Amino acid sequence: MEDLLQTALESADEAISLDPGSTANAMVFVLVAAAGVLMALVYVPVRLFLTITARSRRLRLLQRIRRLREELAQPLTSS
């Protein structure tokens, strides 16, 4: 098992050192990973902001509905 692992590591090392395109592949991977991290850094705060504002709007609407129900439940006073 250890020999198999050693052979796999050696062949991977040879493939990396012999293939000039592997540097380009590594650069593409790094760029895609960096773009993913950047997207996450933008998405998470925006999603949190939208969630919080939606909840506050919903809460205000529910409070307004409760007030209107209370007003409708009270008897009318004629003056």
DOMI-872497 format. One record per atom (N, C-alpha, C, O): residue number from 1; residue in one letter; atom name; x, y, z. Coordinates in Angstrom, 3 decimals. Example, Ala and Ser with C-alpha at 12.3 -4.5 7.8 and 13.67 -1.06 7.14 Angstrom:
2
+-----+------+------+----------+----------+----------+
| seq | type | atom |        u |        v |        w |
+-----+------+------+----------+----------+----------+
|   1 |    A |    N |   13.190 |   -5.690 |    7.800 |
|   1 |    A |   CA |   12.300 |   -4.500 |    7.800 |
|   1 |    A |    C |   13.200 |   -3.300 |    7.800 |
|   1 |    A |    O |   14.236 |   -3.319 |    8.465 |
|   2 |    S |    N |   12.850 |   -2.250 |    7.080 |
|   2 |    S |   CA |   13.670 |   -1.060 |    7.140 |
|   2 |    S |    C |   12.900 |    0.030 |    7.870 |
|   2 |    S |    O |   13.409 |    1.138 |    8.039 |
+-----+------+------+----------+----------+----------+
***
This chain:
79
+-----+------+------+----------+----------+----------+
| seq | type | atom |        u |        v |        w |
+-----+------+------+----------+----------+----------+
|   1 |    M |    N |    0.826 |   -1.190 |    0.000 |
|   1 |    M |   CA |    0.000 |    0.000 |    0.000 |
|   1 |    M |    C |    0.870 |    1.254 |    0.000 |
|   1 |    M |    O |    0.610 |    2.218 |   -0.720 |
|   2 |    E |    N |    1.919 |    1.210 |    0.836 |
|   2 |    E |   CA |    2.812 |    2.361 |    0.910 |
|   2 |    E |    C |    3.574 |    2.545 |   -0.400 |
|   2 |    E |    O |    3.823 |    3.673 |   -0.826 |
|   3 |    D |    N |    3.941 |    1.437 |   -1.034 |
|   3 |    D |   CA |    4.626 |    1.526 |   -2.329 |
|   3 |    D |    C |    3.716 |    2.128 |   -3.385 |
|   3 |    D |    O |    4.163 |    2.913 |   -4.221 |
|   4 |    L |    N |    2.455 |    1.769 |   -3.350 |
|   4 |    L |   CA |    1.498 |    2.299 |   -4.312 |
|   4 |    L |    C |    1.342 |    3.800 |   -4.130 |
|   4 |    L |    O |    1.280 |    4.543 |   -5.110 |
|   5 |    L |    N |    1.277 |    4.248 |   -2.884 |
|   5 |    L |   CA |    1.156 |    5.673 |   -2.607 |
|   5 |    L |    C |    2.406 |    6.414 |   -3.068 |
|   5 |    L |    O |    2.312 |    7.488 |   -3.661 |
|   6 |    Q |    N |    3.564 |    5.847 |   -2.799 |
|   6 |    Q |   CA |    4.821 |    6.474 |   -3.210 |
|   6 |    Q |    C |    4.898 |    6.573 |   -4.738 |
|   6 |    Q |    O |    5.332 |    7.594 |   -5.270 |
|   7 |    T |    N |    4.484 |    5.528 |   -5.434 |
|   7 |    T |   CA |    4.500 |    5.531 |   -6.895 |
|   7 |    T |    C |    3.535 |    6.579 |   -7.443 |
|   7 |    T |    O |    3.854 |    7.273 |   -8.408 |
|   8 |    A |    N |    2.384 |    6.693 |   -6.844 |
|   8 |    A |   CA |    1.405 |    7.683 |   -7.291 |
|   8 |    A |    C |    1.931 |    9.089 |   -7.080 |
|   8 |    A |    O |    1.760 |    9.948 |   -7.944 |
|   9 |    L |    N |    2.566 |    9.337 |   -5.951 |
|   9 |    L |   CA |    3.129 |   10.657 |   -5.691 |
|   9 |    L |    C |    4.248 |   10.993 |   -6.669 |
|   9 |    L |    O |    4.342 |   12.125 |   -7.145 |
|  10 |    E |    N |    5.102 |   10.004 |   -6.970 |
|  10 |    E |   CA |    6.198 |   10.238 |   -7.913 |
|  10 |    E |    C |    5.673 |   10.517 |   -9.314 |
|  10 |    E |    O |    6.169 |   11.416 |   -9.993 |
|  11 |    S |    N |    4.675 |    9.756 |   -9.752 |
|  11 |    S |   CA |    4.140 |    9.976 |  -11.092 |
|  11 |    S |    C |    3.428 |   11.323 |  -11.181 |
|  11 |    S |    O |    3.487 |   11.985 |  -12.217 |
|  12 |    A |    N |    2.762 |   11.732 |  -10.112 |
|  12 |    A |   CA |    2.109 |   13.046 |  -10.111 |
|  12 |    A |    C |    3.149 |   14.154 |  -10.147 |
|  12 |    A |    O |    2.964 |   15.163 |  -10.828 |
|  13 |    D |    N |    4.240 |   13.970 |   -9.416 |
|  13 |    D |   CA |    5.316 |   14.959 |   -9.409 |
|  13 |    D |    C |    5.949 |   15.080 |  -10.790 |
|  13 |    D |    O |    6.242 |   16.187 |  -11.241 |
|  14 |    E |    N |    6.163 |   13.954 |  -11.465 |
|  14 |    E |   CA |    6.720 |   13.982 |  -12.815 |
|  14 |    E |    C |    5.765 |   14.649 |  -13.790 |
|  14 |    E |    O |    6.193 |   15.412 |  -14.656 |
|  15 |    A |    N |    4.499 |   14.373 |  -13.657 |
|  15 |    A |   CA |    3.511 |   14.962 |  -14.567 |
|  15 |    A |    C |    3.456 |   16.468 |  -14.394 |
|  15 |    A |    O |    3.308 |   17.203 |  -15.370 |
|  16 |    I |    N |    3.573 |   16.927 |  -13.173 |
|  16 |    I |   CA |    3.536 |   18.370 |  -12.921 |
|  16 |    I |    C |    4.797 |   19.037 |  -13.454 |
|  16 |    I |    O |    4.720 |   20.094 |  -14.080 |
|  17 |    S |    N |    5.948 |   18.435 |  -13.213 |
|  17 |    S |   CA |    7.195 |   19.061 |  -13.625 |
|  17 |    S |    C |    7.410 |   18.981 |  -15.134 |
|  17 |    S |    O |    8.103 |   19.835 |  -15.686 |
|  18 |    L |    N |    6.851 |   17.999 |  -15.817 |
|  18 |    L |   CA |    7.051 |   17.867 |  -17.257 |
|  18 |    L |    C |    6.035 |   18.647 |  -18.077 |
|  18 |    L |    O |    6.318 |   19.002 |  -19.221 |
|  19 |    D |    N |    4.878 |   18.917 |  -17.532 |
|  19 |    D |   CA |    3.810 |   19.555 |  -18.290 |
|  19 |    D |    C |    3.837 |   21.065 |  -18.065 |
|  19 |    D |    O |    3.521 |   21.523 |  -16.967 |
|  20 |    P |    N |    4.210 |   21.853 |  -19.087 |
|  20 |    P |   CA |    4.234 |   23.306 |  -18.898 |
|  20 |    P |    C |    2.829 |   23.894 |  -18.758 |
|  20 |    P |    O |    2.675 |   24.990 |  -18.218 |
|  21 |    G |    N |    1.817 |   23.195 |  -19.229 |
|  21 |    G |   CA |    0.445 |   23.676 |  -19.114 |
|  21 |    G |    C |   -0.106 |   23.556 |  -17.715 |
|  21 |    G |    O |   -1.140 |   24.147 |  -17.405 |
|  22 |    S |    N |    0.564 |   22.799 |  -16.862 |
|  22 |    S |   CA |    0.053 |   22.621 |  -15.503 |
|  22 |    S |    C |    0.117 |   23.925 |  -14.721 |
|  22 |    S |    O |   -0.708 |   24.156 |  -13.837 |
|  23 |    T |    N |    1.088 |   24.782 |  -15.037 |
|  23 |    T |   CA |    1.164 |   26.077 |  -14.378 |
|  23 |    T |    C |   -0.041 |   26.925 |  -14.761 |
|  23 |    T |    O |   -0.620 |   27.619 |  -13.925 |
|  24 |    A |    N |   -0.409 |   26.857 |  -16.036 |
|  24 |    A |   CA |   -1.577 |   27.602 |  -16.492 |
|  24 |    A |    C |   -2.839 |   27.039 |  -15.848 |
|  24 |    A |    O |   -3.727 |   27.794 |  -15.451 |
|  25 |    N |    N |   -2.920 |   25.716 |  -15.744 |
|  25 |    N |   CA |   -4.084 |   25.100 |  -15.101 |
|  25 |    N |    C |   -4.180 |   25.513 |  -13.638 |
|  25 |    N |    O |   -5.271 |   25.769 |  -13.128 |
|  26 |    A |    N |   -3.044 |   25.575 |  -12.972 |
|  26 |    A |   CA |   -3.034 |   25.995 |  -11.574 |
|  26 |    A |    C |   -3.472 |   27.448 |  -11.457 |
|  26 |    A |    O |   -4.193 |   27.804 |  -10.524 |
|  27 |    M |    N |   -3.048 |   28.287 |  -12.387 |
|  27 |    M |   CA |   -3.428 |   29.701 |  -12.354 |
|  27 |    M |    C |   -4.934 |   29.856 |  -12.590 |
|  27 |    M |    O |   -5.584 |   30.678 |  -11.944 |
|  28 |    V |    N |   -5.481 |   29.072 |  -13.507 |
|  28 |    V |   CA |   -6.924 |   29.113 |  -13.754 |
|  28 |    V |    C |   -7.676 |   28.682 |  -12.505 |
|  28 |    V |    O |   -8.673 |   29.300 |  -12.128 |
|  29 |    F |    N |   -7.203 |   27.631 |  -11.870 |
|  29 |    F |   CA |   -7.846 |   27.166 |  -10.641 |
|  29 |    F |    C |   -7.823 |   28.244 |   -9.574 |
|  29 |    F |    O |   -8.834 |   28.488 |   -8.916 |
|  30 |    V |    N |   -6.682 |   28.891 |   -9.397 |
|  30 |    V |   CA |   -6.563 |   29.938 |   -8.379 |
|  30 |    V |    C |   -7.497 |   31.099 |   -8.704 |
|  30 |    V |    O |   -8.143 |   31.642 |   -7.807 |
|  31 |    L |    N |   -7.576 |   31.482 |   -9.972 |
|  31 |    L |   CA |   -8.467 |   32.581 |  -10.364 |
|  31 |    L |    C |   -9.933 |   32.234 |  -10.130 |
|  31 |    L |    O |  -10.694 |   33.064 |   -9.634 |
|  32 |    V |    N |  -10.331 |   31.026 |  -10.480 |
|  32 |    V |   CA |  -11.723 |   30.609 |  -10.263 |
|  32 |    V |    C |  -12.027 |   30.541 |   -8.769 |
|  32 |    V |    O |  -13.099 |   30.961 |   -8.334 |
|  33 |    A |    N |  -11.091 |   30.015 |   -7.984 |
|  33 |    A |   CA |  -11.302 |   29.946 |   -6.533 |
|  33 |    A |    C |  -11.401 |   31.348 |   -5.935 |
|  33 |    A |    O |  -12.244 |   31.595 |   -5.072 |
|  34 |    A |    N |  -10.549 |   32.262 |   -6.386 |
|  34 |    A |   CA |  -10.589 |   33.640 |   -5.886 |
|  34 |    A |    C |  -11.911 |   34.311 |   -6.271 |
|  34 |    A |    O |  -12.493 |   35.043 |   -5.471 |
|  35 |    A |    N |  -12.380 |   34.063 |   -7.487 |
|  35 |    A |   CA |  -13.663 |   34.627 |   -7.911 |
|  35 |    A |    C |  -14.799 |   34.076 |   -7.047 |
|  35 |    A |    O |  -15.719 |   34.814 |   -6.694 |
|  36 |    G |    N |  -14.743 |   32.802 |   -6.709 |
|  36 |    G |   CA |  -15.758 |   32.213 |   -5.846 |
|  36 |    G |    C |  -15.757 |   32.830 |   -4.455 |
|  36 |    G |    O |  -16.816 |   33.101 |   -3.888 |
|  37 |    V |    N |  -14.576 |   33.051 |   -3.911 |
|  37 |    V |   CA |  -14.476 |   33.676 |   -2.590 |
|  37 |    V |    C |  -15.001 |   35.105 |   -2.638 |
|  37 |    V |    O |  -15.709 |   35.539 |   -1.730 |
|  38 |    L |    N |  -14.657 |   35.835 |   -3.691 |
|  38 |    L |   CA |  -15.136 |   37.207 |   -3.846 |
|  38 |    L |    C |  -16.656 |   37.249 |   -3.963 |
|  38 |    L |    O |  -17.305 |   38.110 |   -3.370 |
|  39 |    M |    N |  -17.220 |   36.322 |   -4.725 |
|  39 |    M |   CA |  -18.675 |   36.267 |   -4.861 |
|  39 |    M |    C |  -19.330 |   35.970 |   -3.512 |
|  39 |    M |    O |  -20.367 |   36.547 |   -3.185 |
|  40 |    A |    N |  -18.738 |   35.086 |   -2.743 |
|  40 |    A |   CA |  -19.289 |   34.767 |   -1.424 |
|  40 |    A |    C |  -19.214 |   35.974 |   -0.500 |
|  40 |    A |    O |  -20.141 |   36.227 |    0.269 |
|  41 |    L |    N |  -18.107 |   36.724 |   -0.573 |
|  41 |    L |   CA |  -17.959 |   37.907 |    0.270 |
|  41 |    L |    C |  -18.972 |   38.989 |   -0.090 |
|  41 |    L |    O |  -19.356 |   39.779 |    0.771 |
|  42 |    V |    N |  -19.403 |   39.038 |   -1.327 |
|  42 |    V |   CA |  -20.425 |   40.000 |   -1.731 |
|  42 |    V |    C |  -21.814 |   39.455 |   -1.419 |
|  42 |    V |    O |  -22.669 |   40.195 |   -0.934 |
|  43 |    Y |    N |  -22.049 |   38.187 |   -1.687 |
|  43 |    Y |   CA |  -23.387 |   37.605 |   -1.558 |
|  43 |    Y |    C |  -23.872 |   37.556 |   -0.113 |
|  43 |    Y |    O |  -25.024 |   37.890 |    0.162 |
|  44 |    V |    N |  -23.019 |   37.149 |    0.801 |
|  44 |    V |   CA |  -23.454 |   36.934 |    2.188 |
|  44 |    V |    C |  -23.963 |   38.225 |    2.836 |
|  44 |    V |    O |  -25.053 |   38.207 |    3.408 |
|  45 |    P |    N |  -23.226 |   39.353 |    2.778 |
|  45 |    P |   CA |  -23.770 |   40.570 |    3.387 |
|  45 |    P |    C |  -25.045 |   41.068 |    2.698 |
|  45 |    P |    O |  -25.960 |   41.550 |    3.366 |
|  46 |    V |    N |  -25.109 |   40.955 |    1.380 |
|  46 |    V |   CA |  -26.311 |   41.396 |    0.669 |
|  46 |    V |    C |  -27.505 |   40.538 |    1.074 |
|  46 |    V |    O |  -28.594 |   41.062 |    1.309 |
|  47 |    R |    N |  -27.308 |   39.225 |    1.158 |
|  47 |    R |   CA |  -28.398 |   38.326 |    1.541 |
|  47 |    R |    C |  -28.865 |   38.617 |    2.970 |
|  47 |    R |    O |  -30.066 |   38.627 |    3.239 |
|  48 |    L |    N |  -27.919 |   38.855 |    3.888 |
|  48 |    L |   CA |  -28.281 |   39.186 |    5.262 |
|  48 |    L |    C |  -29.085 |   40.485 |    5.321 |
|  48 |    L |    O |  -30.096 |   40.564 |    6.020 |
|  49 |    F |    N |  -28.631 |   41.502 |    4.582 |
|  49 |    F |   CA |  -29.333 |   42.783 |    4.569 |
|  49 |    F |    C |  -30.759 |   42.623 |    4.055 |
|  49 |    F |    O |  -31.702 |   43.143 |    4.652 |
|  50 |    L |    N |  -30.916 |   41.905 |    2.950 |
|  50 |    L |   CA |  -32.247 |   41.724 |    2.383 |
|  50 |    L |    C |  -33.155 |   40.926 |    3.317 |
|  50 |    L |    O |  -34.348 |   41.211 |    3.421 |
|  51 |    T |    N |  -32.594 |   39.936 |    3.990 |
|  51 |    T |   CA |  -33.390 |   39.132 |    4.922 |
|  51 |    T |    C |  -33.844 |   39.974 |    6.105 |
|  51 |    T |    O |  -35.003 |   39.901 |    6.513 |
|  52 |    I |    N |  -32.941 |   40.769 |    6.654 |
|  52 |    I |   CA |  -33.284 |   41.593 |    7.823 |
|  52 |    I |    C |  -34.326 |   42.641 |    7.446 |
|  52 |    I |    O |  -35.280 |   42.848 |    8.196 |
|  53 |    T |    N |  -34.167 |   43.303 |    6.307 |
|  53 |    T |   CA |  -35.131 |   44.336 |    5.921 |
|  53 |    T |    C |  -36.486 |   43.722 |    5.602 |
|  53 |    T |    O |  -37.517 |   44.322 |    5.904 |
|  54 |    A |    N |  -36.506 |   42.546 |    5.000 |
|  54 |    A |   CA |  -37.784 |   41.899 |    4.700 |
|  54 |    A |    C |  -38.503 |   41.533 |    5.991 |
|  54 |    A |    O |  -39.722 |   41.680 |    6.082 |
|  55 |    R |    N |  -37.773 |   41.066 |    6.976 |
|  55 |    R |   CA |  -38.392 |   40.709 |    8.256 |
|  55 |    R |    C |  -38.938 |   41.942 |    8.958 |
|  55 |    R |    O |  -40.016 |   41.892 |    9.549 |
|  56 |    S |    N |  -38.203 |   43.048 |    8.898 |
|  56 |    S |   CA |  -38.697 |   44.255 |    9.565 |
|  56 |    S |    C |  -39.941 |   44.790 |    8.866 |
|  56 |    S |    O |  -40.864 |   45.262 |    9.529 |
|  57 |    R |    N |  -39.981 |   44.724 |    7.526 |
|  57 |    R |   CA |  -41.181 |   45.156 |    6.800 |
|  57 |    R |    C |  -42.371 |   44.272 |    7.145 |
|  57 |    R |    O |  -43.485 |   44.764 |    7.329 |
|  58 |    R |    N |  -42.135 |   42.973 |    7.230 |
|  58 |    R |   CA |  -43.201 |   42.036 |    7.581 |
|  58 |    R |    C |  -43.711 |   42.305 |    8.997 |
|  58 |    R |    O |  -44.915 |   42.251 |    9.247 |
|  59 |    L |    N |  -42.803 |   42.590 |    9.912 |
|  59 |    L |   CA |  -43.189 |   42.877 |   11.287 |
|  59 |    L |    C |  -44.038 |   44.147 |   11.355 |
|  59 |    L |    O |  -45.057 |   44.171 |   12.046 |
|  60 |    R |    N |  -43.630 |   45.201 |   10.648 |
|  60 |    R |   CA |  -44.417 |   46.438 |   10.636 |
|  60 |    R |    C |  -45.804 |   46.207 |   10.049 |
|  60 |    R |    O |  -46.789 |   46.746 |   10.554 |
|  61 |    L |    N |  -45.888 |   45.416 |    8.997 |
|  61 |    L |   CA |  -47.183 |   45.118 |    8.390 |
|  61 |    L |    C |  -48.082 |   44.360 |    9.359 |
|  61 |    L |    O |  -49.269 |   44.664 |    9.476 |
|  62 |    L |    N |  -47.519 |   43.372 |   10.055 |
|  62 |    L |   CA |  -48.309 |   42.622 |   11.036 |
|  62 |    L |    C |  -48.786 |   43.509 |   12.175 |
|  62 |    L |    O |  -49.916 |   43.367 |   12.641 |
|  63 |    Q |    N |  -47.939 |   44.417 |   12.624 |
|  63 |    Q |   CA |  -48.346 |   45.334 |   13.682 |
|  63 |    Q |    C |  -49.471 |   46.253 |   13.214 |
|  63 |    Q |    O |  -50.401 |   46.536 |   13.969 |
|  64 |    R |    N |  -49.387 |   46.709 |   11.985 |
|  64 |    R |   CA |  -50.447 |   47.564 |   11.438 |
|  64 |    R |    C |  -51.768 |   46.792 |   11.336 |
|  64 |    R |    O |  -52.830 |   47.333 |   11.645 |
|  65 |    I |    N |  -51.703 |   45.538 |   10.907 |
|  65 |    I |   CA |  -52.912 |   44.705 |   10.819 |
|  65 |    I |    C |  -53.520 |   44.517 |   12.206 |
|  65 |    I |    O |  -54.739 |   44.594 |   12.358 |
|  66 |    R |    N |  -52.687 |   44.271 |   13.224 |
|  66 |    R |   CA |  -53.197 |   44.105 |   14.589 |
|  66 |    R |    C |  -53.891 |   45.366 |   15.084 |
|  66 |    R |    O |  -54.956 |   45.296 |   15.697 |
|  67 |    R |    N |  -53.279 |   46.530 |   14.814 |
|  67 |    R |   CA |  -53.909 |   47.793 |   15.231 |
|  67 |    R |    C |  -55.255 |   47.987 |   14.549 |
|  67 |    R |    O |  -56.220 |   48.405 |   15.189 |
|  68 |    L |    N |  -55.328 |   47.689 |   13.267 |
|  68 |    L |   CA |  -56.595 |   47.835 |   12.548 |
|  68 |    L |    C |  -57.652 |   46.878 |   13.085 |
|  68 |    L |    O |  -58.819 |   47.254 |   13.200 |
|  69 |    R |    N |  -57.269 |   45.661 |   13.412 |
|  69 |    R |   CA |  -58.219 |   44.706 |   13.991 |
|  69 |    R |    C |  -58.740 |   45.205 |   15.337 |
|  69 |    R |    O |  -59.930 |   45.102 |   15.633 |
|  70 |    E |    N |  -57.830 |   45.749 |   16.148 |
|  70 |    E |   CA |  -58.248 |   46.280 |   17.443 |
|  70 |    E |    C |  -59.208 |   47.448 |   17.267 |
|  70 |    E |    O |  -60.185 |   47.568 |   18.006 |
|  71 |    E |    N |  -58.935 |   48.308 |   16.289 |
|  71 |    E |   CA |  -59.824 |   49.435 |   16.045 |
|  71 |    E |    C |  -61.189 |   48.958 |   15.558 |
|  71 |    E |    O |  -62.218 |   49.518 |   15.938 |
|  72 |    L |    N |  -61.199 |   47.942 |   14.733 |
|  72 |    L |   CA |  -62.470 |   47.425 |   14.230 |
|  72 |    L |    C |  -63.262 |   46.695 |   15.316 |
|  72 |    L |    O |  -64.491 |   46.660 |   15.259 |
|  73 |    A |    N |  -62.589 |   46.123 |   16.285 |
|  73 |    A |   CA |  -63.248 |   45.404 |   17.361 |
|  73 |    A |    C |  -63.916 |   46.335 |   18.359 |
|  73 |    A |    O |  -64.862 |   45.941 |   19.039 |
|  74 |    Q |    N |  -63.428 |   47.574 |   18.451 |
|  74 |    Q |   CA |  -64.007 |   48.524 |   19.408 |
|  74 |    Q |    C |  -65.347 |   49.020 |   18.883 |
|  74 |    Q |    O |  -65.512 |   49.228 |   17.681 |
|  75 |    P |    N |  -66.297 |   49.208 |   19.783 |
|  75 |    P |   CA |  -67.602 |   49.717 |   19.343 |
|  75 |    P |    C |  -67.513 |   51.175 |   18.912 |
|  75 |    P |    O |  -66.690 |   51.939 |   19.416 |
|  76 |    L |    N |  -68.376 |   51.547 |   17.971 |
|  76 |    L |   CA |  -68.399 |   52.921 |   17.510 |
|  76 |    L |    C |  -69.041 |   53.823 |   18.560 |
|  76 |    L |    O |  -70.044 |   53.452 |   19.170 |
|  77 |    T |    N |  -68.476 |   54.982 |   18.769 |
|  77 |    T |   CA |  -69.052 |   55.942 |   19.712 |
|  77 |    T |    C |  -69.633 |   57.086 |   18.879 |
|  77 |    T |    O |  -68.932 |   57.678 |   18.058 |
|  78 |    S |    N |  -70.889 |   57.387 |   19.089 |
|  78 |    S |   CA |  -71.528 |   58.470 |   18.354 |
|  78 |    S |    C |  -71.490 |   59.728 |   19.213 |
|  78 |    S |    O |  -71.736 |   59.676 |   20.418 |
|  79 |    S |    N |  -71.183 |   60.846 |   18.587 |
|  79 |    S |   CA |  -71.092 |   62.073 |   19.357 |
|  79 |    S |    C |  -72.169 |   63.054 |   18.960 |
|  79 |    S |    O |  -72.240 |   64.151 |   19.514 |
+-----+------+------+----------+----------+----------+
***
